[in-house]
């Protein structure tokens, strides 16, 4: 069944050129079974008329706080909504929302709701990169708002750069996740648990400017951390990349495998540890102190093994339930099974990273969870947040069985 079927969504449209793309989002949500109420700012109507949204949505578009038959339209809309999707979100609307201003129907509805909110910024690069915009988004994110970051691409006036509204698929995926997270908000089954997560690829220096690294974006590890926090856990995230996390998550930034090991060991014990990071298996034995000069001749870099953090945790028993990942490209399940036993994990999450849309840097993943008792659970291609949910469901079940 569609994640939108029967859900009430306020589609809040603010005034930017990307407002025309919200028409497509509106149509797709309605097609997927959602009850969509468009709310347009005054400026949005300069780009797309309310009649267009009224014709496509589940009810007429709403444009005014005062000229409405409902004397309190913002409260009614805010209370009834399962989700508010602000698409596109201009710098002004983002700023007003962060400041708690409610000077029009859209702003007042945002302040009057307890439903999850997804904000999809779209604006010129200068406005997107302005510290005020970034600070406001950070604040909103800390308050639990989902921010769907814009892409690089063609902007109004023929300019190119960061700030183009995210693709419809990314917006709809984030909206579905926020709805699911909202529905689960009452399932706070991890309250009282300490959860330690690692994310991102380590960088092992060759010299001050070069490193041995990999393609991990940290998205999967961050999704686990955000999901655990939403379920009430006290979360520490040791990561090599910085992304947005709720305020309650302790974020520790590191670079190398050795730094990650120290940060992880320093923060134990924890009831659940999830090693989603792509830790380099090898590092240069002797990184140069200065940038290596080009000589035109072959150069050999000698590598040595890094500490295996997961295996060390498996031996120590300091992680209550220990979850590792396996990124494989051949003999996927057999290799993962071997890692499960060799590293002493309770669960191994195996992803075949040679498959399309799976693993490194994608917004989606497809995994199989293997556990020490021999159980296998396949999680078909889905968002990384859904994968995170499946991993934590399994970890909680294993804990409860002990
Ligand atoms: O970050 P994303 O772009 O979202 O991509 C997600 C991912 C593909 C990175 C993630 O899903 C994943 O598979 N992470 C593990 C990648 C990896 O390093 O796999 P591995 O098979 O080499 O390692 C097995 C396990 O041992 C992992 O849990 C790893 O964290 C751990 N390990 C590995 C080497 C090492 N020196 N120390 C470790 O702890």
Boltz pocket constraint, residues with backbone or C-beta under 6 A from the ligand:
constraints:
  - pocket:
      binder: B
      contacts: [[A, 199], [A, 200], [A, 201], [A, 215], [A, 216], [A, 217], [A, 218], [A, 219], [A, 220], [A, 221], [A, 257], [A, 275], [A, 276], [A, 277], [A, 278], [A, 279], [A, 280], [A, 281], [A, 306], [A, 307], [A, 308], [A, 309], [A, 310], [A, 311], [A, 323], [A, 324], [A, 325], [A, 326], [A, 327], [A, 328], [A, 339], [A, 349], [A, 351], [A, 353], [A, 359], [A, 360], [A, 361], [A, 362]]
      max_distance: 6.0
